[in-house]
Amino acid sequence: MNSGACWNSLLKTLRENGFSLLDIDQILLTHHHIDHIGLINRIISEHPIPVYAHTHSIPV
């Protein structure tokens, strides 16, 4: 979800496992659900990386 709590949780989980946002080099979306895409815009604004999705997963 796109919230400060989720953002902080992502960064904390990465850090606890020895990673940072800069270690992510691409994002692959399997489907378009808000709980899967919520932080995409924030991630790529902080760290521009490619985001891949099947054309059927992009809402029209």
All heavy atoms as a GROMACS GRO file, in nm:
protein
  479
    1MET      N    1   0.085  -0.118   0.000
    1MET     CA    2   0.000   0.000   0.000
    1MET      C    3   0.089   0.123   0.000
    1MET      O    4   0.200   0.122   0.051
    1MET     CB    5  -0.090  -0.002   0.123
    1MET     CG    6  -0.174  -0.129   0.138
    1MET     SD    7  -0.284  -0.162   0.003
    1MET     CE    8  -0.414  -0.049   0.036
    2ASN      N    9   0.037   0.229  -0.055
    2ASN     CA   10   0.113   0.354  -0.062
    2ASN      C   11   0.091   0.434   0.065
    2ASN      O   12   0.005   0.520   0.072
    2ASN     CB   13   0.071   0.434  -0.185
    2ASN     CG   14   0.158   0.555  -0.206
    2ASN    OD1   15   0.262   0.568  -0.144
    2ASN    ND2   16   0.116   0.644  -0.292
    3SER      N   17   0.173   0.404   0.166
    3SER     CA   18   0.164   0.477   0.292
    3SER      C   19   0.304   0.487   0.352
    3SER      O   20   0.394   0.411   0.316
    3SER     CB   21   0.072   0.403   0.390
    3SER     OG   22   0.132   0.282   0.432
    4GLY      N   23   0.318   0.580   0.443
    4GLY     CA   24   0.446   0.595   0.511
    4GLY      C   25   0.484   0.470   0.588
    4GLY      O   26   0.602   0.431   0.591
    5ALA      N   27   0.386   0.406   0.650
    5ALA     CA   28   0.413   0.284   0.726
    5ALA      C   29   0.466   0.173   0.635
    5ALA      O   30   0.561   0.102   0.671
    5ALA     CB   31   0.287   0.238   0.798
    6CYS      N   32   0.406   0.157   0.519
    6CYS     CA   33   0.452   0.052   0.426
    6CYS      C   34   0.590   0.085   0.371
    6CYS      O   35   0.674  -0.003   0.356
    6CYS     CB   36   0.351   0.033   0.313
    6CYS     SG   37   0.202  -0.051   0.365
    7TRP      N   38   0.612   0.212   0.341
    7TRP     CA   39   0.744   0.255   0.292
    7TRP      C   40   0.851   0.224   0.397
    7TRP      O   41   0.955   0.166   0.366
    7TRP     CB   42   0.741   0.404   0.260
    7TRP     CG   43   0.872   0.458   0.215
    7TRP    CD1   44   0.954   0.541   0.285
    7TRP    CD2   45   0.937   0.436   0.090
    7TRP    NE1   46   1.065   0.571   0.213
    7TRP    CE2   47   1.058   0.508   0.092
    7TRP    CE3   48   0.905   0.361  -0.023
    7TRP    CZ2   49   1.147   0.507  -0.016
    7TRP    CZ3   50   0.993   0.361  -0.131
    7TRP    CH2   51   1.112   0.433  -0.126
    8ASN      N   52   0.826   0.263   0.520
    8ASN     CA   53   0.921   0.237   0.627
    8ASN      C   54   0.942   0.088   0.648
    8ASN      O   55   1.054   0.043   0.674
    8ASN     CB   56   0.876   0.304   0.757
    8ASN     CG   57   0.883   0.454   0.748
    8ASN    OD1   58   0.961   0.510   0.671
    8ASN    ND2   59   0.801   0.522   0.826
    9SER      N   60   0.836   0.010   0.635
    9SER     CA   61   0.847  -0.135   0.649
    9SER      C   62   0.933  -0.195   0.538
    9SER      O   63   1.015  -0.284   0.564
    9SER     CB   64   0.708  -0.197   0.649
    9SER     OG   65   0.716  -0.336   0.665
   10LEU      N   66   0.915  -0.147   0.416
   10LEU     CA   67   0.997  -0.194   0.305
   10LEU      C   68   1.144  -0.165   0.332
   10LEU      O   69   1.229  -0.255   0.322
   10LEU     CB   70   0.954  -0.129   0.174
   10LEU     CG   71   1.048  -0.151   0.055
   10LEU    CD1   72   1.053  -0.298   0.015
   10LEU    CD2   73   1.009  -0.063  -0.062
   11LEU      N   74   1.176  -0.041   0.367
   11LEU     CA   75   1.315  -0.004   0.391
   11LEU      C   76   1.374  -0.082   0.509
   11LEU      O   77   1.489  -0.127   0.503
   11LEU     CB   78   1.325   0.147   0.416
   11LEU     CG   79   1.286   0.237   0.299
   11LEU    CD1   80   1.298   0.383   0.338
   11LEU    CD2   81   1.364   0.205   0.174
   12LYS      N   82   1.296  -0.101   0.613
   12LYS     CA   83   1.341  -0.176   0.730
   12LYS      C   84   1.368  -0.322   0.695
   12LYS      O   85   1.471  -0.379   0.734
   12LYS     CB   86   1.236  -0.168   0.841
   12LYS     CG   87   1.272  -0.243   0.966
   12LYS     CD   88   1.163  -0.229   1.072
   12LYS     CE   89   1.201  -0.304   1.197
   12LYS     NZ   90   1.111  -0.408   1.232
   13THR      N   91   1.278  -0.384   0.619
   13THR     CA   92   1.295  -0.523   0.580
   13THR      C   93   1.418  -0.540   0.491
   13THR      O   94   1.495  -0.635   0.508
   13THR     CB   95   1.169  -0.575   0.509
   13THR    OG1   96   1.058  -0.563   0.600
   13THR    CG2   97   1.184  -0.719   0.466
   14LEU      N   98   1.436  -0.449   0.397
   14LEU     CA   99   1.556  -0.454   0.314
   14LEU      C  100   1.680  -0.445   0.400
   14LEU      O  101   1.773  -0.526   0.387
   14LEU     CB  102   1.554  -0.341   0.210
   14LEU     CG  103   1.457  -0.354   0.094
   14LEU    CD1  104   1.447  -0.224   0.017
   14LEU    CD2  105   1.498  -0.469   0.002
   15ARG      N  106   1.683  -0.346   0.489
   15ARG     CA  107   1.799  -0.323   0.576
   15ARG      C  108   1.829  -0.445   0.666
   15ARG      O  109   1.944  -0.487   0.679
   15ARG     CB  110   1.775  -0.198   0.660
   15ARG     CG  111   1.891  -0.150   0.741
   15ARG     CD  112   1.866  -0.016   0.810
   15ARG     NE  113   1.742  -0.013   0.886
   15ARG     CZ  114   1.632   0.056   0.849
   15ARG    NH1  115   1.630   0.127   0.738
   15ARG    NH2  116   1.524   0.054   0.925
   16GLU      N  117   1.725  -0.503   0.722
   16GLU     CA  118   1.742  -0.619   0.811
   16GLU      C  119   1.799  -0.741   0.737
   16GLU      O  120   1.854  -0.831   0.799
   16GLU     CB  121   1.609  -0.657   0.876
   16GLU     CG  122   1.564  -0.559   0.980
   16GLU     CD  123   1.426  -0.588   1.036
   16GLU    OE1  124   1.353  -0.674   0.980
   16GLU    OE2  125   1.390  -0.524   1.135
   17ASN      N  126   1.783  -0.740   0.605
   17ASN     CA  127   1.834  -0.851   0.525
   17ASN      C  128   1.959  -0.815   0.447
   17ASN      O  129   2.000  -0.886   0.354
   17ASN     CB  130   1.723  -0.901   0.431
   17ASN     CG  131   1.616  -0.975   0.508
   17ASN    OD1  132   1.634  -1.090   0.544
   17ASN    ND2  133   1.505  -0.908   0.538
   18GLY      N  134   2.021  -0.702   0.485
   18GLY     CA  135   2.148  -0.663   0.425
   18GLY      C  136   2.136  -0.594   0.290
   18GLY      O  137   2.233  -0.594   0.214
   19PHE      N  138   2.020  -0.539   0.260
   19PHE     CA  139   1.998  -0.473   0.132
   19PHE      C  140   1.952  -0.330   0.153
   19PHE      O  141   1.921  -0.288   0.263
   19PHE     CB  142   1.891  -0.548   0.052
   19PHE     CG  143   1.928  -0.689   0.019
   19PHE    CD1  144   1.873  -0.795   0.089
   19PHE    CD2  145   2.019  -0.717  -0.082
   19PHE    CE1  146   1.906  -0.926   0.060
   19PHE    CE2  147   2.053  -0.848  -0.113
   19PHE     CZ  148   1.996  -0.952  -0.042
   20SER      N  149   1.949  -0.257   0.042
   20SER     CA  150   1.892  -0.123   0.041
   20SER      C  151   1.809  -0.109  -0.086
   20SER      O  152   1.810  -0.196  -0.174
   20SER     CB  153   2.002  -0.016   0.044
   20SER     OG  154   2.061  -0.002  -0.084
   21LEU      N  155   1.743   0.002  -0.098
   21LEU     CA  156   1.662   0.029  -0.217
   21LEU      C  157   1.748   0.021  -0.344
   21LEU      O  158   1.702  -0.023  -0.449
   21LEU     CB  159   1.598   0.167  -0.204
   21LEU     CG  160   1.481   0.198  -0.293
   21LEU    CD1  161   1.365   0.102  -0.270
   21LEU    CD2  162   1.436   0.341  -0.271
   22LEU      N  163   1.873   0.060  -0.333
   22LEU     CA  164   1.963   0.060  -0.449
   22LEU      C  165   1.996  -0.081  -0.499
   22LEU      O  166   2.046  -0.096  -0.610
   22LEU     CB  167   2.091   0.136  -0.416
   22LEU     CG  168   2.071   0.284  -0.382
   22LEU    CD1  169   2.204   0.348  -0.346
   22LEU    CD2  170   2.002   0.358  -0.495
   23ASP      N  171   1.970  -0.182  -0.417
   23ASP     CA  172   1.995  -0.320  -0.460
   23ASP      C  173   1.885  -0.373  -0.552
   23ASP      O  174   1.904  -0.475  -0.619
   23ASP     CB  175   2.008  -0.412  -0.339
   23ASP     CG  176   2.134  -0.385  -0.261
   23ASP    OD1  177   2.243  -0.390  -0.322
   23ASP    OD2  178   2.125  -0.357  -0.140
   24ILE      N  179   1.773  -0.306  -0.556
   24ILE     CA  180   1.664  -0.348  -0.646
   24ILE      C  181   1.696  -0.292  -0.784
   24ILE      O  182   1.717  -0.171  -0.801
   24ILE     CB  183   1.528  -0.294  -0.596
   24ILE    CG1  184   1.498  -0.347  -0.455
   24ILE    CG2  185   1.417  -0.332  -0.694
   24ILE    CD1  186   1.376  -0.284  -0.391
   25ASP      N  187   1.701  -0.380  -0.885
   25ASP     CA  188   1.739  -0.332  -1.018
   25ASP      C  189   1.624  -0.340  -1.120
   25ASP      O  190   1.638  -0.292  -1.232
   25ASP     CB  191   1.862  -0.404  -1.071
   25ASP     CG  192   1.843  -0.553  -1.088
   25ASP    OD1  193   1.733  -0.604  -1.063
   25ASP    OD2  194   1.942  -0.619  -1.127
   26GLN      N  195   1.512  -0.398  -1.080
   26GLN     CA  196   1.394  -0.402  -1.166
   26GLN      C  197   1.277  -0.453  -1.083
   26GLN      O  198   1.296  -0.514  -0.978
   26GLN     CB  199   1.416  -0.491  -1.286
   26GLN     CG  200   1.448  -0.635  -1.253
   26GLN     CD  201   1.484  -0.714  -1.376
   26GLN    OE1  202   1.412  -0.714  -1.474
   26GLN    NE2  203   1.598  -0.782  -1.370
   27ILE      N  204   1.158  -0.425  -1.131
   27ILE     CA  205   1.037  -0.473  -1.065
   27ILE      C  206   0.953  -0.545  -1.168
   27ILE      O  207   0.931  -0.493  -1.278
   27ILE     CB  208   0.957  -0.356  -1.003
   27ILE    CG1  209   1.040  -0.288  -0.894
   27ILE    CG2  210   0.823  -0.406  -0.947
   27ILE    CD1  211   0.979  -0.161  -0.840
   28LEU      N  212   0.907  -0.663  -1.134
   28LEU     CA  213   0.820  -0.743  -1.220
   28LEU      C  214   0.685  -0.756  -1.151
   28LEU      O  215   0.674  -0.813  -1.043
   28LEU     CB  216   0.880  -0.881  -1.244
   28LEU     CG  217   0.795  -0.980  -1.321
   28LEU    CD1  218   0.766  -0.928  -1.462
   28LEU    CD2  219   0.863  -1.114  -1.326
   29LEU      N  220   0.582  -0.699  -1.212
   29LEU     CA  221   0.447  -0.706  -1.156
   29LEU      C  222   0.375  -0.826  -1.217
   29LEU      O  223   0.370  -0.841  -1.338
   29LEU     CB  224   0.368  -0.579  -1.190
   29LEU     CG  225   0.425  -0.450  -1.135
   29LEU    CD1  226   0.346  -0.332  -1.187
   29LEU    CD2  227   0.425  -0.454  -0.984
   30THR      N  228   0.320  -0.909  -1.131
   30THR     CA  229   0.248  -1.026  -1.179
   30THR      C  230   0.102  -0.995  -1.206
   30THR      O  231   0.039  -1.060  -1.289
   30THR     CB  232   0.257  -1.142  -1.079
   30THR    OG1  233   0.204  -1.100  -0.953
   30THR    CG2  234   0.402  -1.186  -1.062
   31HIS      N  235   0.049  -0.896  -1.135
   31HIS     CA  236  -0.089  -0.853  -1.159
   31HIS      C  237  -0.112  -0.719  -1.090
   31HIS      O  238  -0.029  -0.675  -1.010
   31HIS     CB  239  -0.190  -0.958  -1.108
   31HIS     CG  240  -0.177  -0.992  -0.964
   31HIS    ND1  241  -0.077  -1.071  -0.914
   31HIS    CD2  242  -0.253  -0.956  -0.858
   31HIS    CE1  243  -0.091  -1.084  -0.784
   31HIS    NE2  244  -0.197  -1.014  -0.746
   32HIS      N  245  -0.220  -0.656  -1.127
   32HIS     CA  246  -0.247  -0.519  -1.083
   32HIS      C  247  -0.343  -0.519  -0.964
   32HIS      O  248  -0.464  -0.506  -0.980
   32HIS     CB  249  -0.305  -0.439  -1.200
   32HIS     CG  250  -0.330  -0.296  -1.166
   32HIS    ND1  251  -0.448  -0.251  -1.117
   32HIS    CD2  252  -0.249  -0.190  -1.172
   32HIS    CE1  253  -0.442  -0.122  -1.096
   32HIS    NE2  254  -0.322  -0.082  -1.128
   33HIS      N  255  -0.290  -0.537  -0.846
   33HIS     CA  256  -0.367  -0.522  -0.722
   33HIS      C  257  -0.298  -0.415  -0.640
   33HIS      O  258  -0.175  -0.408  -0.636
   33HIS     CB  259  -0.371  -0.652  -0.641
   33HIS     CG  260  -0.466  -0.753  -0.696
   33HIS    ND1  261  -0.468  -0.882  -0.650
   33HIS    CD2  262  -0.561  -0.746  -0.791
   33HIS    CE1  263  -0.560  -0.950  -0.716
   33HIS    NE2  264  -0.618  -0.870  -0.801
   34ILE      N  265  -0.374  -0.333  -0.573
   34ILE     CA  266  -0.319  -0.220  -0.499
   34ILE      C  267  -0.212  -0.262  -0.398
   34ILE      O  268  -0.115  -0.191  -0.376
   34ILE     CB  269  -0.431  -0.135  -0.434
   34ILE    CG1  270  -0.376   0.000  -0.388
   34ILE    CG2  271  -0.496  -0.209  -0.320
   34ILE    CD1  272  -0.332   0.090  -0.500
   35ASP      N  273  -0.227  -0.381  -0.339
   35ASP     CA  274  -0.127  -0.425  -0.242
   35ASP      C  275   0.002  -0.473  -0.309
   35ASP      O  276   0.102  -0.497  -0.242
   35ASP     CB  277  -0.183  -0.534  -0.150
   35ASP     CG  278  -0.230  -0.657  -0.224
   35ASP    OD1  279  -0.280  -0.644  -0.337
   35ASP    OD2  280  -0.218  -0.767  -0.168
   36HIS      N  281   0.002  -0.483  -0.441
   36HIS     CA  282   0.123  -0.522  -0.514
   36HIS      C  283   0.189  -0.403  -0.581
   36HIS      O  284   0.308  -0.408  -0.611
   36HIS     CB  285   0.092  -0.627  -0.620
   36HIS     CG  286   0.052  -0.758  -0.563
   36HIS    ND1  287   0.135  -0.867  -0.561
   36HIS    CD2  288  -0.063  -0.799  -0.503
   36HIS    CE1  289   0.073  -0.968  -0.502
   36HIS    NE2  290  -0.047  -0.929  -0.466
   37ILE      N  291   0.115  -0.298  -0.607
   37ILE     CA  292   0.170  -0.184  -0.682
   37ILE      C  293   0.178  -0.056  -0.601
   37ILE      O  294   0.225   0.046  -0.650
   37ILE     CB  295   0.088  -0.158  -0.809
   37ILE    CG1  296  -0.054  -0.115  -0.773
   37ILE    CG2  297   0.089  -0.277  -0.901
   37ILE    CD1  298  -0.124  -0.041  -0.883
   38GLY      N  299   0.134  -0.059  -0.477
   38GLY     CA  300   0.120   0.062  -0.397
   38GLY      C  301   0.243   0.151  -0.388
   38GLY      O  302   0.232   0.273  -0.390
   39LEU      N  303   0.361   0.092  -0.378
   39LEU     CA  304   0.482   0.172  -0.361
   39LEU      C  305   0.564   0.190  -0.489
   39LEU      O  306   0.670   0.250  -0.485
   39LEU     CB  307   0.571   0.108  -0.253
   39LEU     CG  308   0.519   0.118  -0.110
   39LEU    CD1  309   0.608   0.038  -0.015
   39LEU    CD2  310   0.511   0.263  -0.065
   40ILE      N  311   0.513   0.142  -0.600
   40ILE     CA  312   0.589   0.148  -0.726
   40ILE      C  313   0.633   0.290  -0.757
   40ILE      O  314   0.752   0.315  -0.782
   40ILE     CB  315   0.508   0.091  -0.844
   40ILE    CG1  316   0.481  -0.057  -0.824
   40ILE    CG2  317   0.579   0.116  -0.977
   40ILE    CD1  318   0.600  -0.146  -0.831
   41ASN      N  319   0.541   0.385  -0.758
   41ASN     CA  320   0.577   0.523  -0.792
   41ASN      C  321   0.680   0.580  -0.696
   41ASN      O  322   0.772   0.652  -0.738
   41ASN     CB  323   0.453   0.612  -0.797
   41ASN     CG  324   0.366   0.580  -0.916
   41ASN    OD1  325   0.413   0.530  -1.017
   41ASN    ND2  326   0.239   0.608  -0.904
   42ARG      N  327   0.667   0.550  -0.570
   42ARG     CA  328   0.763   0.601  -0.472
   42ARG      C  329   0.900   0.538  -0.490
   42ARG      O  330   1.003   0.605  -0.482
   42ARG     CB  331   0.711   0.576  -0.332
   42ARG     CG  332   0.789   0.649  -0.226
   42ARG     CD  333   0.711   0.665  -0.101
   42ARG     NE  334   0.787   0.739  -0.003
   42ARG     CZ  335   0.747   0.760   0.119
   42ARG    NH1  336   0.629   0.715   0.159
   42ARG    NH2  337   0.820   0.826   0.204
   43ILE      N  338   0.903   0.408  -0.516
   43ILE     CA  339   1.031   0.340  -0.539
   43ILE      C  340   1.102   0.401  -0.658
   43ILE      O  341   1.220   0.437  -0.649
   43ILE     CB  342   1.011   0.188  -0.558
   43ILE    CG1  343   0.964   0.123  -0.428
   43ILE    CG2  344   1.139   0.122  -0.609
   43ILE    CD1  345   0.916  -0.020  -0.444
   44ILE      N  346   1.032   0.414  -0.771
   44ILE     CA  347   1.101   0.463  -0.891
   44ILE      C  348   1.131   0.613  -0.886
   44ILE      O  349   1.218   0.660  -0.957
   44ILE     CB  350   1.028   0.423  -1.021
   44ILE    CG1  351   0.890   0.486  -1.029
   44ILE    CG2  352   1.021   0.272  -1.035
   44ILE    CD1  353   0.821   0.463  -1.162
   45SER      N  354   1.061   0.686  -0.801
   45SER     CA  355   1.098   0.828  -0.785
   45SER      C  356   1.226   0.841  -0.705
   45SER      O  357   1.304   0.933  -0.726
   45SER     CB  358   0.985   0.907  -0.720
   45SER     OG  359   0.973   0.876  -0.583
   46GLU      N  360   1.250   0.749  -0.613
   46GLU     CA  361   1.372   0.749  -0.532
   46GLU      C  362   1.488   0.679  -0.605
   46GLU      O  363   1.603   0.713  -0.584
   46GLU     CB  364   1.347   0.675  -0.400
   46GLU     CG  365   1.245   0.738  -0.310
   46GLU     CD  366   1.301   0.850  -0.225
   46GLU    OE1  367   1.421   0.846  -0.193
   46GLU    OE2  368   1.224   0.941  -0.192
   47HIS      N  369   1.453   0.580  -0.685
   47HIS     CA  370   1.554   0.495  -0.749
   47HIS      C  371   1.498   0.449  -0.885
   47HIS      O  372   1.430   0.346  -0.892
   47HIS     CB  373   1.582   0.375  -0.657
   47HIS     CG  374   1.678   0.274  -0.710
   47HIS    ND1  375   1.800   0.306  -0.764
   47HIS    CD2  376   1.669   0.139  -0.718
   47HIS    CE1  377   1.862   0.196  -0.801
   47HIS    NE2  378   1.783   0.093  -0.774
   48PRO      N  379   1.521   0.527  -0.991
   48PRO     CA  380   1.463   0.495  -1.123
   48PRO      C  381   1.513   0.360  -1.176
   48PRO      O  382   1.631   0.342  -1.202
   48PRO     CB  383   1.510   0.609  -1.213
   48PRO     CG  384   1.550   0.718  -1.120
   48PRO     CD  385   1.598   0.651  -0.994
   49ILE      N  386   1.421   0.266  -1.186
   49ILE     CA  387   1.450   0.133  -1.237
   49ILE      C  388   1.334   0.090  -1.328
   49ILE      O  389   1.224   0.144  -1.318
   49ILE     CB  390   1.470   0.029  -1.124
   49ILE    CG1  391   1.349   0.028  -1.030
   49ILE    CG2  392   1.599   0.055  -1.049
   49ILE    CD1  393   1.353  -0.080  -0.923
   50PRO      N  394   1.356  -0.006  -1.416
   50PRO     CA  395   1.247  -0.053  -1.501
   50PRO      C  396   1.141  -0.129  -1.422
   50PRO      O  397   1.172  -0.198  -1.325
   50PRO     CB  398   1.315  -0.144  -1.604
   50PRO     CG  399   1.455  -0.161  -1.563
   50PRO     CD  400   1.484  -0.070  -1.447
   51VAL      N  401   1.018  -0.112  -1.466
   51VAL     CA  402   0.905  -0.187  -1.411
   51VAL      C  403   0.841  -0.262  -1.527
   51VAL      O  404   0.807  -0.202  -1.629
   51VAL     CB  405   0.801  -0.093  -1.345
   51VAL    CG1  406   0.682  -0.172  -1.294
   51VAL    CG2  407   0.866  -0.012  -1.233
   52TYR      N  408   0.828  -0.392  -1.512
   52TYR     CA  409   0.773  -0.476  -1.616
   52TYR      C  410   0.638  -0.534  -1.574
   52TYR      O  411   0.620  -0.571  -1.459
   52TYR     CB  412   0.869  -0.592  -1.648
   52TYR     CG  413   1.004  -0.547  -1.694
   52TYR    CD1  414   1.111  -0.542  -1.605
   52TYR    CD2  415   1.025  -0.506  -1.824
   52TYR    CE1  416   1.237  -0.499  -1.646
   52TYR    CE2  417   1.150  -0.463  -1.866
   52TYR     CZ  418   1.256  -0.459  -1.776
   52TYR     OH  419   1.379  -0.417  -1.817
   53ALA      N  420   0.547  -0.540  -1.671
   53ALA     CA  421   0.416  -0.600  -1.645
   53ALA      C  422   0.360  -0.647  -1.777
   53ALA      O  423   0.385  -0.589  -1.882
   53ALA     CB  424   0.323  -0.498  -1.581
   54HIS      N  425   0.282  -0.752  -1.771
   54HIS     CA  426   0.210  -0.799  -1.890
   54HIS      C  427   0.108  -0.693  -1.929
   54HIS      O  428   0.050  -0.627  -1.843
   54HIS     CB  429   0.140  -0.933  -1.858
   54HIS     CG  430   0.087  -0.999  -1.980
   54HIS    ND1  431  -0.032  -0.961  -2.038
   54HIS    CD2  432   0.138  -1.099  -2.055
   54HIS    CE1  433  -0.054  -1.036  -2.144
   54HIS    NE2  434   0.048  -1.122  -2.156
   55THR      N  435   0.084  -0.675  -2.056
   55THR     CA  436  -0.010  -0.572  -2.102
   55THR      C  437  -0.150  -0.591  -2.044
   55THR      O  438  -0.221  -0.495  -2.023
   55THR     CB  439  -0.019  -0.568  -2.255
   55THR    OG1  440  -0.050  -0.698  -2.304
   55THR    CG2  441   0.112  -0.520  -2.316
   56HIS      N  442  -0.188  -0.714  -2.013
   56HIS     CA  443  -0.320  -0.738  -1.954
   56HIS      C  444  -0.329  -0.696  -1.807
   56HIS      O  445  -0.437  -0.690  -1.751
   56HIS     CB  446  -0.359  -0.885  -1.967
   56HIS     CG  447  -0.389  -0.924  -2.108
   56HIS    ND1  448  -0.362  -1.051  -2.156
   56HIS    CD2  449  -0.437  -0.856  -2.214
   56HIS    CE1  450  -0.394  -1.058  -2.284
   56HIS    NE2  451  -0.439  -0.939  -2.321
   57SER      N  452  -0.214  -0.669  -1.747
   57SER     CA  453  -0.216  -0.628  -1.607
   57SER      C  454  -0.221  -0.477  -1.592
   57SER      O  455  -0.230  -0.426  -1.481
   57SER     CB  456  -0.096  -0.684  -1.533
   57SER     OG  457   0.023  -0.624  -1.578
   58ILE      N  458  -0.217  -0.404  -1.702
   58ILE     CA  459  -0.220  -0.258  -1.698
   58ILE      C  460  -0.366  -0.214  -1.713
   58ILE      O  461  -0.432  -0.247  -1.811
   58ILE     CB  462  -0.132  -0.198  -1.810
   58ILE    CG1  463   0.011  -0.245  -1.791
   58ILE    CG2  464  -0.143  -0.046  -1.810
   58ILE    CD1  465   0.102  -0.212  -1.907
   59PRO      N  466  -0.418  -0.141  -1.613
   59PRO     CA  467  -0.558  -0.100  -1.620
   59PRO      C  468  -0.581  -0.001  -1.735
   59PRO      O  469  -0.495   0.080  -1.764
   59PRO     CB  470  -0.586  -0.036  -1.485
   59PRO     CG  471  -0.451   0.003  -1.434
   59PRO     CD  472  -0.352  -0.090  -1.495
   60VAL      N  473  -0.696  -0.012  -1.795
   60VAL     CA  474  -0.730   0.081  -1.907
   60VAL      C  475  -0.838   0.177  -1.865
   60VAL      O  476  -0.909   0.160  -1.773
   60VAL     CB  477  -0.773   0.005  -2.033
   60VAL    CG1  478  -0.653  -0.063  -2.093
   60VAL    CG2  479  -0.882  -0.094  -2.003
   0.00000   0.00000   0.00000
